[in-house]
Amino acid sequence: MPKSLPPQSVLPGSTVAHASRSANNSKLMAVLGALGVALFFSQAYLYFFNSGRTPIAPVHWYLLTLALASTALLVNQEGGIYIVRSRPLILWAGATTVIMAVSLIVTAPGRLVDDDPVQTFVRREEAVVLLATFGIVYQASAALKLATTVLIIVTLMGTAINISEFAAADAIFSSVAGRAAGLYEDSNLSGSMLVAGMLLSMPRVSPSFRIVYSSFVGVGVLVTFSRSAMLLWVIALLGMLAFRWLTPHRKIAAVLVCLGLVGAAHSLTTGGWIAAVEMAGAGDLLNANTRARIGASFLDQHDFSKEEREDVALRALDDWREAPIMGNGIGYSGRFSARPHNQYLEVASDLGLVGLVPVFALLLLLWRSGTQVGVLLAVHILVSNFFSHNNLEFPAVQVAIAMALSGAWNDLLPLTNIERPA
């Protein structure tokens, strides 16, 4: 009597065994996708290291992510497909690396006394590699699906932390008292990332809860007192309204957009929001900094933040004029304690017109991604770059871009009422 064969699930090369391996590989990609959001987008990896709560340095998280992603791609039969889908982003990463390397080689000698071009190159290259890595990972439907779900939690938690920090009237996380920032520690970055998180996670939110979700995030943005973040939230709401993401509450969304636009116009021309805040019972939570931001016309304000931004922007513009084509060298703007607060001006000052090409090429990749998610994030970063010089080296932004560039959105679209743009 012949020996009975083992179950098919353990036979080498069997269909069941193959399905089991594919499922395990998908799980690893999904874990990587969630890791990108939970660690990098939330900035938990950096906050807990800076605060001494964990000994794991950021570079170790980068290396771990790269190792896990390489392993997942090697054992996944669709790894090659994910790489092919990410080819435009990989080419962008290679070209960006070459431009930065040439600038470093040509201009670094003799500049180490005033600034550190090597450190700037390393910081930027880490971000480029991180973007390319997650750009491949998020091509997997399982990775993008879990990442967007985790992103809802991260965005809600970030909003709740901001509100709590403002209510405590203390700089628990923020580097500036009176302005909430959460784990990002920087109010402007916090507000910008909350809006980006809202945009990217919205496809996983039930249509009936999207307006509530957007409004809650708006409160978290408001308490950062970041003028740029408030603008980004209004623009995001406009985009979602235009693309019909907020049905069946389009009328409520339209009212919120109108209120946002009226509020922005009022702040720009007359200010005078202190009385409204005091009427709401939150006057005691305002300090001199926040009162200056909402108490007068933006055009007439002379708070330190606004004056500093004007000064450093003009300085960066002058530096660009000195070397318009190749710039003054990577890291050149770092010789001053205050950087330009403008990604375009910083890149132009450091790398010239040549360096601006990859910046706009990345925005073009987002715009032509084929989904409304990519279009909305492209607009978000396009505007954000005018107010921040951190986008090219901020891991949270790289994760957001990688998610938006994923072709896997096509697999998630049946879960939502979001349509591909014509």
N, C-alpha and C positions, 0 to 999 in steps of 0.2 A: 504494500500500500504506500503510495507516494506521500512524502511529507507535505503537510499543508504549507502553503506559501504565507509569508508574513503579510499583515495588512497592507493594502496598496499605498496608504499614506506614508509608509516608511520605505517603500521601494525606491531606489535611486532612479531618478529620471521619470518617475511616475507623475501623472497629472496632478494628483493631490499633493505630492511632495513639492512640486513646482509651485502650486498655488500657495502652499504654506510659506515657502521662501519668499514669494512675491509679497505676501501679506506682511511678513516680518520686515522686509525691506521698506515697504510703504510706511510701516510704523516708525522706523528709524528716521525717514524723511519727515514724517509728521512731527516727531519729537524735535528735530532740528528746526522746523518751522516755528514751533511753539517757543523754543529756546531763543530764537531771534527776537521775538516780541517780549517775552518775559524778562530777558536779561538786557538786551541792547536797546529796544525801543523804549522801555520804561526807564532806562539808565540805572537800573538797580545795581548792575555789575560795578559801575563806577562810584555810585553813592556809597555803597556799603564798604568799598575799599577805602575811599577817602575818609570815611567816618571811623575807620578802624574796626568795623564789625566783621570783616573777612580779610584774610591774608592773601587772597587770590588777586593778583595784579591784572589789570586789563589785558596786557599782552598774553597772559596765560589763557584767558577766555578766548582771545582771537585764535590762538594756536589750537585749542581744544575744538573750537568750531570748525576750523579748517581740516583737522584730522578726522572728525566725525563725518563731515561732508564728503571728504575724499573716500572714506570707507563706504559710505552709503552709495555713492555713485559707482564704485567698483563692483559692488555686489548686486546692484540693481540692474536688471536687464534693460530697463528704460533709461539708464543713466546717460547713454549716448544721445538719446532723443532729447533729454533735458538740456544737454550741452549744445546741441544743434539749435534748439529753440532760443538759447541765450547767446547765440553767436554775435548779434549786433552789440550786445552789452559787453561781451568778452573782447571784441575788437575795440570798443570804446575804452575799456580798461587798459588794454595794451598801449593804445595811442596816448592816453593820458599819462601812463607811466613813462613812456619815452620822452614826452615833452618835459615832465618834471625832472627826469634824470639828466637830460641835456642841460637844462637850466642850472641844476645843481653842479654839474661838472664844470660848466663854463664860468659860473659866477661865484662859487663857494670859496675859492682861494682868497684869503685876505679879509673875509667877512665874518669870521668866527668871533671876533672881538665885539662887534656890534649886535649880532644876532646869531641864530643857530639854524642855518639852512638845512643841515643834515637832519636835525630833529623835526623840522617842518616837513621835510620830504618823507621821513618815516611815518609821521602822523597821517599825512595825506595818503600815503601808499597803503597803510593799514585800512583806511576807509575804502579805498579803491578795491582792494582784495576782498574786503567784507561785502561790498556791494556785489561784486561779481559772484562770490560764493553763494550768497542768498538769492541772487538772481537766477542761479541754476536750481537751487533747492526748491524755490517756490514755483517752479514749473510743474512740480508734482502736485496733483489735486489734493492729496491727503495733507500735504504740508501747508498749502494755502488755506484749506478749509479749517484746520485746527488753529492756524495762526490768526485768522480773522476772528475766530471765537474767543481765543485768549486775548486778542486786542480789545474786544468789548470790555472784558474784565479790567484790563490795564487802564483803559481810558476812563472807565467809571471810577476806579480806585484813584487815579491821578486827579480827577475832578473833585472827588470827596476829600482827598488830602489837601488840595488847594483851598477848598471852602473851610475846612477845619483850621488850617493855618491862619487864614484871614480872620476867622472868628476868634482865634486865640490872641489876636493882636500882638503876635510875637514872631520873630524870624526863626521858626523851628527848623525849616529846611532852607529857606531862601537866603541869598546873600545880601538882600536888601530888606530891611524891616518894613512891614506894612504892605509888601507886595508878595503874594503867595507864589511859590515856585515848585513845591513838591520835590521829588527826587532829582529833578533837573537842576535845582539850586539857582537857576537863572530864570527870572520871570518871563522874559521874552521867549526863550526856548520852550518853557513849559506851556505857554499859551499856544505857540505855533504847533507843538507836537500834539496837544489835545485836539486841535482842529484836524490835523493830519490823521490822527487815530480815529476820529469821528468819520472822516471820509472813507477810510479804508475798511472800517468795520461795519459800515452802514449796510452793505449787502447781506450781512448775516442777521440784521435786526428786522424783526417783523414790521411790515409797513405800518401797522396800527400804533407802534411804539416809537417810530422814527422821530416824530416831532417832539416827543417828550425827551428822548435821548439827546436830540440836538439842543434843546433848551437847557437841559441839565449841564451839558458840556459848555454851553454859552456862559453859564454862571461861573463855572470853573475858570473860564478864560477871563471873565470880567474882573475877578478878584486878583488877577495878576497885574492889573492896571497897565498892561502892555498895549500901547496904542496900535502897534502893528498886528498883534494877535487879535484884537477886537476887529480890525479891518479884515483880517483873514477869515474870521468866523462869519462875518456878513457876506463876504465873497463866496465862501463855501455854501452858505445857505442859498444864495442866489443861483449858484451852479446846480445844486440839488433840486431846486425848484424848477429850473429850466429843463432839467433832464427827467422831471417827473418822478424823482425819488421819494417825494414826501406825500404822495397820494396815500390815503384819502383825506389828508388834512392840508390841502394846498392853500386854502383860505387862511388858516392859522399861520402857516409858514409865510405866506405873503405879508400878513400883518407884522410878523417878527422881522422880516426883511425891511419893511418900511420903517419900523421903529428903530432898527439898527442904522439905517441910512439917515433918518432924522437925527438920531442921537449923535452920529458921527459929524453931520453937518453943524449941529448945534455946538459940539465941542470944538470944532474947527474954527467957528466964527465968533462964538460968544463965551463958551465955557459955562460956568455957573452951575455945576452939578453938585456942589457941596450941599446946598440947601436940600436937594432931592435925596441925597444920601442920609442927611440928618433926619429928614421926615420919615425915612424908612427905619430909623432907630439905630443906624450903624455909624453915626457921626463919631462916636468915641473910638472907632476902629481906624479912623484916618489919622495919619501923621503928617508932618510937614511936607514930606516928599509926595505922598499921594494927594494931599490937598492942592499942591502946586500943579499936579497933572490934570486935575479935573475942575480947578477953581477959576480958570481963565481961558481965553481963546488960545488955541494951540499956536496960532500965528504970533500971538503976543507973549507966549510963555518964554521964560528965560531960566528954566530949571537946569541943573547941571547936566542931566542926560541929554537934553536937546542941544545945549551949547557944545558939549563934547562931540556929539555926532556931527555937527556942522564943521567943527574944527578938523576932526580927523578925516572927514570926507574930502574937504578941500585939500588937505595935505596929500592924501592918496592920489587925488586928481593931478596935483602938481608933479608927483613922482612919476605918474604914468606919462605925462608930457615929456619927461626927460628921456624915456626909453619906450616909445609907443609900440614898437613891434615885438621885441623879445622881453621887455620888462627889465626890472633891476635885479632879478634873481629870486628864486623861490625862498620864501621866508623873509624877504626884505622888509615887509611891513611890520614884522615882529620886533624890529629894533626899538619900537616905541611901546610904552606900557599900554596904550590904548590903540586898538586896531580899528580899521575903518567903519565897522558896523554896516558894511555893504559888501556882499560877496563879489559883485562885479568890479567894484573899485579895487578891492584887495587883489583879485586875480590880475587885473589890468596893471596894477602897480608892480606886482611880483613877476608876472609872466607875459605881460603885454597882450597884444591882439591874438598872438598865437595861443596863449593860455585861455583866452575867452572862447575859443572854438570848441573845446570839449564841454565847457559849461553849457553852451547853447545846444550842442549836439545831444547832450543828455536830456535837456528839456524837449528837444524834437523827438527823441525816442519815446518819451512819455506821451507826447501829443499824438504820435502815430501808433500808439500801442494797440489801437483797435477797440478799446473799451472806454466807457465814460469815466471809469475809475482812474485810468491813466491821464485822461484829459484834465480832470479836476485836480489831480495832484500836480500836474504840470503847471497849471495856473497858480496853485498854492505856492510852489517852490519859486516860480517866476517872480511873484510878488514878495515872498519871504526874503529872497536874495537881496532886495533893496534895503532890508532892515537888519540883516544878520550876515556876519562873515564866517559863521561856523558850519554852514550847511555841507560844505565839501569834506569836512573832517568829523562830522557828528554822526556816530554810529546809528542813532535813531533815524536820522534822515536816510541813511543808506538802506536800512531795513524797509523803510516806507517805500522808497523808490523800487527796491527789488520786488516787493509785493505788487506794486502797481504795474510792473512790467511783465507779470506772469501771464502766460497764455492759458493757465488753468482757470482764469476767470470764466472762460467759456463753459467749463464743466460746472461751475457754481451758479451760473445765471439762472438755471431752472428753479433754484431755491428762492429767487427774488423776482421783482417786477422790473429789474433794470435791463434795459435793452442796449445792444451795441449801437454806437452812433452810425448814422448813414455815411 
